[in-house]
C-alpha cells in the first residue's frame, strides 16, 4: 500500500491539513510543534483504530479550541495499481468508517479492518508500532505486541493462515484454571476433587451406618426366633426323653438282627456279581496277550512317527536340477591372443620403420593388454574346473539322498503293515481303540478279583463263591423278618425309634444346654432392639449422596481428561512454535545482516537472533566473540534495532506492503552512519513507501518527496509584541526542484486551508538536531 494523500480535519493541531505523499522515500519535516508526530499518529489511527473507539484518548485527538468537534482522517492510497480511499470519523459510538477500493464501498468496521490488514500485512495498531511505525526514540520497542509478532513470524515460515500465540494463551489459561491449588482461589480440579472426597466420605459413612442397621435388625429377628425356639425345644425334650428310654432295648435287638441280615445279603449279592463278571469279558483275548499286543502296537506307532518325521525332514530332490553356471574363459583367451598378435605386429612395424614411437607405443600397450587378458582367461579356466567339481559333488550328494529316502519309505510301509496286522488280531482299528480295550479288560479283571476278595473277607477265607447260595438266602430272610419286627415297633415311636440311645443322650444334653442358651437369647434380643432404636441413619439421604458422588466423579474424570488433552496440545504447540521460530530467527538474521553491515560500514557483519526472547547479539571484532547488543552504545544499538525492524517488516508483512513511518530515527546516529542508514531507507523505498519525520533538512536531497509543515504562529500577547503572520502553508517538492543549500521559497501545492501554499526557509538544523516535543 502506498499513501498518495492524507487529509486531516480537526485532528489535534491540524484543523485542515492536506498533504501529498509519493512512493519511495518521503520526508515530512518542520520545526517543533509543527504537528509532525500528529501526522504519524493520524496514519496509524486512520489505518488500524476503530472509528467507534471510546476512551480518554479520544479527547486528545481534538483541537484545544474545538473540543466539540469530531476528528476526521482521510487517506487516499494505491495498492497494486488500484486506487482507494479510507475515511474515518472518530466520534466514539457515533464514529463512522468508509472504505472505497476498486469501485466497491464498505462501511462495516470489521470488514474494513480485515481489508486494511490484507493490504498492509499488519493486523493491528499495536503491531504496526512494533514493526512498521517507529515513534521518537522507540527503535528498541519490538516487544509491544510480542504475541502477534511471534504469530506473524510463524506464519511467514510455516505458511499457516494463523499463529499459535492466541491458542497457546487460551490453553495456558485453561490449564492454570484447572490446576490452581490456592486456598482462596482453588482451581477447577481441586474443587471437583474436594467435592468428590466430601461425597465419598458421606457415602462411606452412610453405607456403614445402613449396614450396621441391617445387621442389628437381623440380629434382633434372630434373637427373637431363637428365644421362641428354645422354649419349645425345652418342653419337647422332656417328653421325648421318657420315650427314648423304652426304645433303647428295641434298638439293641434290631442292631443284632441287622448285622446278620447285612452279612448274608451282601454275600448273596457278591455271589451273583462274581457269576456275572465271569461271563462278560470285554475282550476275546486273554489279558496278558492283550497287554503284550498293545505294547507292541504302541512301539510300532512310535517308530512310525519317528520315521515319518525323518522322511518329512528329508528335502525333496526329485525336481532339483539347478547347476552352477560355468564361467567362460574362451573369449578372454581369444582376446589375449588377438592383442598379443596385433601388439607384435605393431612392434615389428615400429622397428622396421626406424624405431617409430607411435607404432612401438601402440605395440607395447597391446602386448601388455594381451598378457593381462591371458592371465584373466587362465583364472576363468581355473574357476571352470572348480565349478565342474562342485557340480559333480552336488549330483553325487543328490543321488545318495534319493537312495536313502527310498529305503526309509520302504521301512515306513513295512512297519505300517505290521501295525495293521497286530490291530486286526485284537479286532480294533487303531492304537486308541486297542488301549481302550486293554483298559476295559483290565478294569473287568480287577473288578472280579475285588468281588472275590470281598466275599472271602465277609464269609471267611476258606469260603468259595462257586458254592450255592440257597442257604445264604434262607438265613438272610430270617434276619430280615426279625428286623422288620423291631423296626415296626420302633417306627411307632417316631424319630425316637430311629436312634433310641442317641436320642436319649441328645434329649438329656439338650435340657442342660437349652436353659443357658434361652437366657442368652433373651439378652441378645434386648441389646439388638436398643441398637436398632438408636441408629439415626436416613437411607434416602445416603442414596442421594451416592448419586451426587457418581456425578461428581464423572465431572472429575471429564475435567482430568480435558486437562490431559490441553497439556498434550500445549506441548505440541510449543514444539511447533520452537521449530518455526528457530527458522524465522535464522531468516531474520540473513535479512538484517546486509543492513547492519551497510550502516556500520562493515564493523558488524554477523549477528544472532534469539528465537525465544527475540533479543540480538553481534560479533565484536575486538573480542572475537559474541556480545549482547545492550552492551553497545545507544547509537549503535538504535542502528541494530532499525535493521531489525526493517527485517521484520520484510518478513512478517508479506505479501502486504505497509507504509514505513520513522520519527527522527537517526537522532543518535553520527553523520556517516546516518547517511548510510538513509541510503538503506532509500533502497527500501523500491518495495515500501517510507515516511521519514524529522526537523532537519539534511535528508531532503535523498528524498523522492519532501513535505514541510509550518510551526505554530500564535504568541502570548501579554509577553511580546505582535509577531508577523508567517501563515500555515505546507510545501511539497521533489529533490529535482530543490536549491543546493536553502529551502524552497514557494510552492504551488495545496495548503491546509485550500489557499495557495507558501513556505519559508526552515531554520538551520544541525546533524544532531534534538527531537520535537511530543
RACOR-V757321 format. One record per residue. RES is the residue in three letters. SS is DSSP state (~ for helix, > for strand, _ for the rest). PSI is psi in degrees with one decimal (none if undefined). OMEGA is omega in whole degrees, 0 to 359 (999 if undefined). Layout:
# RACOR-V757321
res = <RES;RES>
ss = <SS;SS>
psi = <PSI;PSI>
omega = <OMEGA;OMEGA>
This chain:
# RACOR-V757321
res = <UNK;UNK;UNK;UNK;UNK;UNK;UNK;UNK;UNK;UNK;UNK;UNK;UNK;UNK;UNK;UNK;UNK;UNK;UNK;UNK;UNK;UNK;UNK;UNK;UNK;UNK;UNK;UNK;UNK;UNK;UNK;UNK;UNK;UNK;UNK;UNK;UNK;UNK;UNK;UNK;UNK;UNK;UNK;UNK;UNK;UNK;UNK;UNK;UNK;UNK;UNK;UNK;UNK;UNK;UNK;UNK;UNK;UNK;UNK;UNK;UNK;UNK;UNK;UNK;UNK;UNK;UNK;UNK;UNK;UNK;UNK;UNK;UNK;UNK;UNK;UNK;UNK;UNK;UNK;UNK;UNK;UNK;UNK;UNK;UNK;UNK;UNK;UNK;UNK;UNK;UNK;UNK;UNK;UNK;UNK;UNK;UNK;UNK;UNK;UNK;UNK;UNK;UNK;UNK;UNK;UNK;UNK;UNK;UNK;UNK;UNK;UNK;UNK;UNK;UNK;UNK;UNK;UNK;UNK;UNK;UNK;UNK;UNK;UNK;UNK;UNK;UNK;UNK;UNK;UNK;UNK;UNK;UNK;UNK;UNK;UNK;UNK;UNK;UNK;UNK;UNK;UNK;UNK;UNK;UNK;UNK;UNK;UNK;UNK;UNK;UNK;UNK;UNK;UNK;UNK;UNK;UNK;UNK;UNK;UNK;UNK;UNK;UNK;UNK;UNK;UNK;UNK;UNK;UNK;UNK;UNK;UNK;UNK;UNK;UNK;UNK;UNK;UNK;UNK;UNK;UNK;UNK;UNK;UNK;UNK;UNK;UNK;UNK;UNK;UNK;UNK;UNK;UNK;UNK;UNK;UNK;UNK;UNK;UNK;UNK;UNK;UNK;UNK;UNK;UNK;UNK;UNK;UNK;UNK;UNK;UNK;UNK;UNK;UNK;UNK;UNK;UNK;UNK;UNK;UNK;UNK;UNK;UNK;UNK;UNK;UNK;UNK;UNK;UNK;UNK;UNK;UNK;UNK;UNK;UNK;UNK;UNK;UNK;UNK;UNK;UNK;UNK;UNK;UNK;UNK;UNK;UNK;UNK;UNK;UNK;UNK;UNK;UNK;UNK;UNK;UNK;UNK;UNK;UNK;UNK;UNK;UNK;UNK;UNK;UNK;UNK;UNK;UNK;UNK;UNK;UNK;UNK;UNK;UNK;UNK;UNK;UNK;UNK;UNK;UNK;UNK;UNK;UNK;UNK;UNK;UNK;UNK;UNK;UNK;UNK;UNK;UNK;UNK;UNK;UNK;UNK;UNK;UNK;UNK;UNK;UNK;UNK;UNK;UNK;UNK;UNK;UNK;UNK;UNK;UNK;UNK;UNK;UNK;UNK;UNK;UNK;UNK;UNK;UNK;UNK;UNK;UNK;UNK;UNK;UNK;UNK;UNK;UNK;UNK;UNK;UNK;UNK;UNK;UNK;UNK;UNK;UNK;UNK;UNK;UNK;UNK;UNK;UNK;UNK;UNK;UNK;UNK;UNK;UNK;UNK;UNK;UNK;UNK;UNK;UNK;UNK;UNK;UNK;UNK;UNK;UNK;UNK;UNK;UNK;UNK;UNK;UNK;UNK;UNK;UNK;UNK;UNK;UNK;UNK;UNK;UNK;UNK;UNK;UNK;UNK;UNK;UNK;UNK;UNK;UNK;UNK;UNK;UNK;UNK;UNK;UNK;UNK;UNK;UNK;UNK;UNK;UNK;UNK;UNK;UNK;UNK;UNK;UNK;UNK;UNK;UNK;UNK;UNK;UNK;UNK;UNK;UNK;UNK;UNK;UNK;UNK;UNK;UNK;UNK;UNK;UNK;UNK;UNK;UNK;UNK;UNK;UNK;UNK;UNK;UNK;UNK;UNK;UNK;UNK;UNK;UNK;UNK;UNK;UNK;UNK;UNK;UNK;UNK;UNK;UNK;UNK;UNK;UNK;UNK;UNK;UNK;UNK;UNK;UNK;UNK;UNK;UNK;UNK;UNK;UNK;UNK;UNK;UNK;UNK;UNK;UNK;UNK;UNK;UNK;UNK;UNK;UNK;UNK;UNK;UNK;UNK;UNK;UNK;UNK;UNK;UNK;UNK;UNK;UNK;UNK;UNK;UNK;UNK;UNK;UNK;UNK;UNK;UNK;UNK;UNK;UNK;UNK;UNK;UNK;UNK;UNK;UNK;UNK;UNK;UNK;UNK;UNK;UNK;UNK;UNK;UNK;UNK;UNK;UNK;UNK;UNK;UNK;UNK;UNK;UNK;UNK;UNK;UNK;UNK;UNK;UNK;UNK;UNK;UNK;UNK;UNK;UNK;UNK;UNK;UNK;UNK;UNK;UNK;UNK;UNK;UNK;UNK;UNK;UNK;UNK;UNK;UNK;UNK;UNK;UNK;UNK;UNK;UNK;UNK;UNK;UNK;UNK;UNK;UNK;UNK;UNK;UNK;UNK;UNK;UNK;UNK;UNK;UNK;UNK;UNK;UNK;UNK;UNK;UNK;UNK;UNK;UNK;UNK;UNK;UNK;UNK;UNK;UNK;UNK;UNK;UNK;UNK;UNK;UNK;UNK;UNK;UNK;UNK;UNK;UNK;UNK;UNK;UNK;UNK;UNK;UNK;UNK;UNK;UNK;UNK;UNK;UNK;UNK;UNK;UNK;UNK;UNK;UNK;UNK;UNK;UNK;UNK;UNK;UNK;UNK;UNK;UNK;UNK;UNK;UNK;UNK;UNK;UNK;UNK;UNK;UNK;UNK;UNK;UNK;UNK;UNK;UNK;UNK;UNK;UNK;UNK;UNK;UNK;UNK;UNK;UNK;UNK;UNK;UNK;UNK;UNK;UNK;UNK;UNK;UNK;UNK;UNK;UNK;UNK;UNK;UNK;UNK;UNK;UNK;UNK;UNK;UNK;UNK;UNK;UNK;UNK;UNK;UNK;UNK;UNK;UNK;UNK;UNK;UNK;UNK;UNK;UNK;UNK;UNK;UNK;UNK;UNK;UNK;UNK;UNK;UNK;UNK;UNK;UNK;UNK;UNK;UNK;UNK;UNK;UNK;UNK;UNK;UNK;UNK;UNK;UNK;UNK;UNK;UNK;UNK;UNK;UNK;UNK;UNK;UNK;UNK;UNK;UNK;UNK;UNK;UNK;UNK;UNK;UNK;UNK;UNK;UNK;UNK;UNK;UNK;UNK;UNK;UNK;UNK;UNK;UNK;UNK;UNK;UNK;UNK;UNK;UNK;UNK;UNK;UNK;UNK;UNK;UNK;UNK;UNK;UNK;UNK;UNK;UNK;UNK;UNK;UNK;UNK;UNK;UNK;UNK;UNK;UNK;UNK;UNK;UNK;UNK;UNK;UNK;UNK;UNK;UNK;UNK;UNK>
ss = <_;>;>;>;>;>;>;>;>;>;>;_;_;>;>;>;>;>;>;>;_;_;_;_;>;>;>;>;>;>;_;_;_;_;_;~;~;~;~;~;~;~;~;~;~;~;~;~;_;_;_;_;_;_;_;~;~;~;~;~;_;_;_;_;_;_;_;_;_;_;>;>;>;>;>;>;>;>;>;_;_;>;>;>;>;>;>;>;>;>;_;~;~;~;_;>;>;>;>;>;>;_;_;>;>;>;_;_;~;~;~;~;~;~;~;~;~;~;~;~;_;_;_;_;~;~;~;~;~;~;_;_;>;>;_;_;_;_;_;_;_;_;_;_;_;~;~;~;~;~;~;~;~;~;~;~;~;~;_;_;_;_;_;_;~;~;~;~;~;~;~;~;~;~;~;~;~;~;~;_;>;_;_;_;_;>;_;~;~;~;~;~;~;~;~;~;~;~;~;~;~;~;~;~;~;~;~;~;~;~;~;~;~;~;~;~;~;~;~;~;~;~;~;~;~;~;~;~;~;~;~;~;~;~;~;~;~;~;~;~;~;~;~;~;~;~;~;~;~;~;~;~;~;~;~;~;~;~;~;~;~;~;~;~;~;~;~;~;~;~;~;~;~;~;~;~;~;~;_;_;_;_;_;_;_;_;~;~;~;~;~;~;~;~;~;~;~;~;~;~;~;~;~;~;~;~;~;~;~;~;~;~;~;_;_;_;_;_;_;_;_;_;_;_;_;_;_;_;_;~;~;~;~;~;~;~;~;~;~;~;~;~;~;~;~;~;~;~;~;~;~;~;_;_;_;_;~;~;~;~;~;~;~;~;~;~;~;~;~;~;~;~;~;~;~;~;~;~;~;~;~;~;~;~;~;~;~;~;~;~;~;~;~;~;~;~;~;~;~;~;~;~;~;~;~;~;~;~;~;~;~;~;~;~;~;~;~;~;~;~;~;~;~;~;~;~;_;_;_;_;~;~;~;~;~;~;~;~;~;~;~;~;~;~;~;~;~;~;~;~;~;~;~;~;~;~;~;~;~;_;_;_;_;_;_;_;_;_;_;~;~;~;~;~;~;~;~;~;~;~;~;~;~;~;~;~;~;~;~;~;~;_;_;_;~;~;~;~;_;~;~;~;~;~;~;~;~;~;~;~;~;~;~;~;~;~;~;~;~;~;~;~;~;~;~;~;~;~;~;~;~;~;~;~;_;_;_;_;~;~;~;~;~;~;~;~;~;~;~;~;~;~;~;~;~;~;~;~;~;~;~;~;~;~;~;~;~;~;~;~;~;~;~;~;~;~;~;~;~;~;~;~;~;~;~;~;~;~;~;~;~;~;~;~;~;~;~;~;~;_;_;_;_;_;_;_;>;>;>;_;_;_;_;_;_;>;>;>;>;>;_;_;_;_;>;>;>;>;~;~;~;_;_;~;~;~;~;~;~;~;~;~;~;~;~;~;~;~;~;~;~;~;_;_;_;_;_;_;_;>;>;>;>;_;_;_;_;_;_;_;~;~;~;~;~;~;~;~;~;~;~;~;~;~;_;_;_;_;_;>;>;>;>;>;_;_;_;_;_;~;~;~;_;_;>;>;>;>;>;_;_;_;_;_;_;_;_;_;_;_;_;_;_;_;_;_;_;_;_;>;>;>;>;_;~;~;~;_;_;_;_;_;_;_;_;>;>;>;>;>;_;_;_;_;_;>;>;>;_;_;_;_;_;_;_;_;_;_;_;_;_;_;_;_>
psi = <132.6;123.1;125.2;-26.5;140.3;123.0;125.1;133.1;121.0;43.8;103.3;-123.2;-8.5;105.4;-35.9;88.6;134.1;109.0;152.8;142.2;156.7;164.3;157.0;-145.7;118.6;133.0;123.2;109.5;164.5;169.9;-179.6;145.0;21.9;-7.7;27.0;-48.3;-26.4;-37.4;-45.0;-45.0;-36.5;-39.8;-41.9;-48.8;-39.3;-34.0;-38.7;-17.9;136.4;135.7;-18.1;9.9;142.3;116.9;178.9;-24.9;-18.0;-37.5;-27.9;-16.6;-16.2;150.3;154.2;-39.1;4.6;63.1;-14.5;6.1;165.7;121.9;141.9;132.7;126.0;126.2;123.0;140.7;163.0;139.3;111.0;44.5;0.1;138.7;145.0;164.0;133.2;122.1;127.8;134.4;113.3;100.4;34.8;-136.9;-20.9;2.2;150.3;157.3;143.1;125.5;120.2;119.6;127.2;39.2;-0.1;146.7;138.4;140.4;-2.6;123.0;-42.0;-43.3;-40.2;-43.8;-41.5;-39.7;-40.9;-41.8;-36.3;-43.1;-37.3;-21.6;11.1;124.0;-20.3;167.2;-40.7;-40.8;-34.3;-43.9;-16.7;-17.6;-67.8;-11.7;117.7;114.2;173.1;124.0;39.0;27.4;-34.9;0.6;61.5;-15.2;13.9;-33.1;63.8;-38.0;-44.8;-39.3;-42.9;-40.9;-45.4;-38.3;-41.3;-42.9;-41.5;-28.6;-41.3;-16.8;10.4;163.2;-1.9;162.5;-172.1;-2.6;-44.9;-45.9;-41.3;-40.8;-41.1;-41.6;-43.3;-41.1;-42.7;-44.5;-39.9;-40.4;-35.1;-36.7;-1.7;134.9;10.1;152.5;-38.2;-31.3;70.2;151.7;171.3;-41.6;-40.3;-40.2;-45.4;-40.0;-41.3;-41.9;-43.2;-41.0;-42.1;-47.1;-36.2;-44.0;-41.1;-46.0;-41.4;-45.4;-44.0;-42.0;-36.9;-40.5;-40.5;-41.8;-41.1;-39.8;-44.2;-40.7;-40.4;-38.0;-41.6;-40.8;-38.7;-46.6;-40.5;-41.5;-41.4;-45.6;-39.7;-41.9;-44.2;-40.7;-42.6;-37.2;-44.5;-39.4;-38.9;-43.5;-41.3;-39.4;-32.3;-39.6;-39.8;-23.9;-36.6;-41.0;-36.1;-31.9;-35.7;-28.3;-12.9;-42.1;-45.6;-35.0;-37.4;-41.1;-40.7;-32.4;-42.4;-45.7;-35.1;-37.0;-45.0;-42.1;-40.4;-40.4;-50.4;-34.0;-44.3;-38.2;-41.3;-42.8;-42.7;-38.3;-46.3;-39.6;-39.6;-40.8;-40.1;-40.4;-33.6;-20.4;8.2;52.9;136.1;-30.2;144.3;-8.9;140.7;152.4;-44.2;-44.7;-42.0;-41.6;-43.6;-39.3;-42.2;-39.8;-40.5;-42.3;-37.7;-40.6;-40.5;-39.6;-43.7;-41.6;-40.1;-43.3;-38.2;-44.0;-37.1;-37.6;-41.5;-40.7;-39.3;-31.5;-22.6;130.9;146.4;105.6;10.4;-34.1;10.8;111.0;50.8;123.8;147.4;124.0;140.4;128.6;151.4;124.9;-14.2;-44.3;-39.6;-41.2;-40.9;-43.6;-38.6;-43.8;-41.6;-45.5;-41.2;-42.5;-48.9;-39.4;-41.8;-39.9;-43.7;-38.9;-40.6;-41.6;-42.6;-40.4;-45.4;-28.6;22.5;40.5;48.0;135.1;-45.5;-51.9;-39.9;-44.6;-43.5;-41.4;-43.1;-43.0;-44.1;-36.5;-42.8;-43.7;-40.3;-40.9;-43.7;-44.7;-33.3;-45.9;-36.9;-44.0;-40.0;-40.5;-40.4;-34.3;-38.3;-39.6;-38.3;-41.3;-41.7;-41.8;-41.1;-42.1;-40.6;-40.4;-40.3;-42.3;-39.4;-41.7;-36.8;-40.3;-38.6;-42.2;-40.6;-43.3;-36.7;-38.1;-45.3;-37.4;-38.6;-42.9;-41.3;-40.0;-37.0;-40.0;-40.8;-42.8;-44.9;-42.8;-38.0;-38.4;-41.2;-40.3;-41.2;-39.9;-41.2;-40.9;-36.2;-34.4;-26.2;-10.4;26.4;163.0;-30.5;176.8;-37.1;-43.0;-39.0;-42.3;-38.9;-39.4;-40.3;-43.7;-40.6;-43.4;-39.9;-42.4;-39.1;-46.6;-42.3;-39.3;-41.5;-44.1;-38.8;-40.4;-41.4;-42.6;-40.6;-38.9;-44.3;-36.8;-29.7;-42.6;-6.5;153.8;-17.4;-7.7;142.2;132.6;-19.1;-15.1;159.8;158.6;14.7;-45.4;-37.4;-40.8;-37.6;-47.4;-34.0;-40.5;-36.3;-42.6;-34.1;-37.8;-41.8;-37.1;-42.5;-38.4;-48.2;-33.8;-41.2;-36.1;-43.8;-30.0;-30.1;-17.3;2.0;-140.5;-25.4;-34.9;-18.9;-35.8;78.4;-49.7;-42.0;-40.2;-37.8;-45.7;-36.5;-45.0;-41.2;-42.1;-35.8;-38.3;-36.0;-30.2;-35.7;-26.3;-57.2;-35.2;-38.3;-41.7;-41.6;-37.5;-38.5;-39.6;-43.0;-37.6;-40.8;-43.0;-43.7;-38.8;-36.5;-40.3;-40.4;-39.9;-34.0;1.2;114.5;11.3;144.6;114.0;-37.8;-38.4;-38.1;-40.1;-42.3;-40.9;-36.7;-41.7;-42.6;-36.5;-41.4;-44.0;-42.5;-40.1;-38.4;-42.9;-41.2;-43.4;-41.1;-41.0;-43.1;-38.4;-43.2;-40.1;-42.0;-40.2;-44.6;-45.7;-40.1;-43.4;-40.4;-41.0;-42.0;-42.9;-42.5;-41.6;-41.9;-41.8;-39.9;-41.5;-46.2;-36.6;-34.7;-42.7;-40.8;-38.5;-41.3;-38.1;-39.9;-36.7;-43.5;-39.0;-39.8;-26.5;-45.3;-42.1;-41.6;-44.3;-38.9;-47.3;-40.6;6.8;40.1;-1.3;-41.1;120.1;-25.5;139.7;159.1;146.4;122.8;118.7;-15.5;-49.4;-3.0;32.8;164.7;153.0;149.4;160.3;113.8;121.6;-31.1;-40.2;-14.0;40.8;171.0;142.7;155.2;142.0;-22.3;-11.7;-7.8;171.5;162.1;-39.4;-47.7;-38.2;-44.1;-35.6;-41.3;-41.2;-29.5;-45.2;-37.5;-43.6;-41.5;-41.4;-40.6;-42.5;-43.7;-36.2;-43.2;-11.3;-7.7;140.3;6.6;160.7;84.8;154.0;140.0;123.8;124.1;123.4;102.7;58.3;-17.2;17.4;-28.1;3.3;148.0;174.0;-43.2;-46.5;-31.4;-40.9;-43.1;-36.9;-39.3;-37.6;-37.2;-44.6;-37.7;-44.8;-35.1;-23.7;-15.1;-23.5;-31.3;150.5;125.5;128.2;111.4;117.2;126.4;166.1;2.4;149.7;9.6;-10.9;0.0;-37.8;-28.6;-7.4;152.2;-18.8;137.1;130.2;124.4;123.9;131.1;153.0;174.6;149.4;-14.6;144.9;154.6;106.2;-26.2;-14.5;-13.7;164.2;170.4;134.0;146.4;143.2;117.9;-5.7;177.8;31.6;153.9;127.6;139.5;132.7;169.4;162.3;-27.2;-19.8;-1.7;140.5;168.4;-37.4;-16.1;158.5;156.0;150.3;-27.5;165.5;153.8;3.2;165.4;138.5;179.1;-27.3;10.0;2.6;161.4;130.9;140.2;157.6;157.5;156.0;138.2;152.2;152.5;137.6;127.6;162.2;-26.9;40.1;131.0;152.4;160.3;160.5;139.1;none>
omega = <174;177;180;182;177;179;179;178;178;179;184;184;183;176;181;183;180;181;178;177;183;173;181;186;177;176;173;185;180;180;177;180;175;179;180;179;176;177;178;180;180;179;179;182;181;181;194;183;176;180;183;182;181;179;178;180;179;179;179;180;185;176;182;187;180;185;182;180;179;179;181;176;179;185;169;185;172;177;181;176;180;184;178;179;178;182;179;174;183;183;180;180;180;183;181;177;177;178;175;184;177;176;180;183;178;178;178;184;182;180;179;179;180;180;178;178;178;183;184;186;182;187;186;178;180;179;177;182;176;186;194;182;183;176;185;179;177;182;184;186;180;186;183;177;188;182;178;179;179;178;181;177;177;179;182;181;187;183;180;181;177;179;185;187;181;179;180;179;178;179;179;178;180;180;178;178;182;193;180;184;183;181;182;182;184;178;184;181;181;179;181;179;179;179;179;179;179;181;178;179;179;181;180;180;180;180;176;179;178;178;178;179;180;179;179;178;177;179;179;180;180;181;179;180;180;180;180;180;180;178;180;182;180;180;182;182;179;180;185;180;179;179;182;180;179;183;184;182;177;181;180;178;180;180;180;179;181;178;180;181;182;182;182;179;179;180;178;181;180;179;180;181;179;179;181;181;180;183;186;177;179;185;176;180;179;186;179;179;180;182;180;180;180;178;180;178;180;178;178;180;178;180;178;181;179;182;179;177;178;179;179;180;180;178;179;185;184;183;182;184;182;180;178;183;182;178;181;180;183;180;180;180;179;178;180;181;180;181;180;181;181;180;179;178;182;179;179;178;180;181;180;181;177;179;177;187;186;179;179;180;180;181;180;181;181;177;178;179;179;179;180;180;178;179;177;180;179;179;179;178;175;177;180;179;179;180;179;179;179;179;179;178;180;181;178;180;179;180;179;181;178;179;179;180;181;179;180;179;179;176;178;181;181;180;180;179;179;178;180;179;180;178;179;178;178;182;180;183;183;182;180;179;179;179;177;178;178;179;180;180;178;177;180;179;180;179;179;180;179;181;179;179;179;179;180;178;182;187;182;187;179;182;180;180;183;180;182;184;182;180;179;182;180;179;177;182;179;179;180;180;178;179;181;180;179;183;179;179;180;180;178;179;178;183;179;180;180;179;187;183;179;180;179;179;181;181;180;179;181;179;179;184;189;180;178;180;178;178;179;179;178;179;178;180;180;180;181;179;179;180;179;182;185;180;187;188;178;184;180;179;178;179;178;178;178;177;179;179;178;179;180;178;177;179;179;179;179;179;178;178;178;180;178;179;179;182;178;180;180;177;179;180;180;179;179;180;181;179;182;179;177;178;180;180;179;179;179;177;179;180;186;191;183;181;179;180;181;185;183;178;176;179;177;181;184;177;180;176;178;184;179;186;182;174;188;170;182;179;182;181;180;182;185;183;181;177;176;183;180;177;180;176;183;180;179;178;179;179;179;180;173;177;179;180;179;178;179;181;179;189;192;182;181;2;179;179;181;172;181;186;182;180;180;182;186;188;180;182;170;188;183;182;175;180;180;177;177;176;176;178;179;179;179;182;177;180;183;170;183;178;183;181;184;175;184;178;185;180;187;186;182;188;170;180;180;176;181;177;179;177;180;183;183;180;176;186;181;185;184;179;181;178;179;180;179;177;180;185;177;181;179;179;178;183;182;182;185;167;188;188;188;176;181;181;183;180;180;183;183;178;182;181;181;179;175;185;173;180;177;181;177;179;179;182;178;179;180;179;183;180;180;176;183;999>
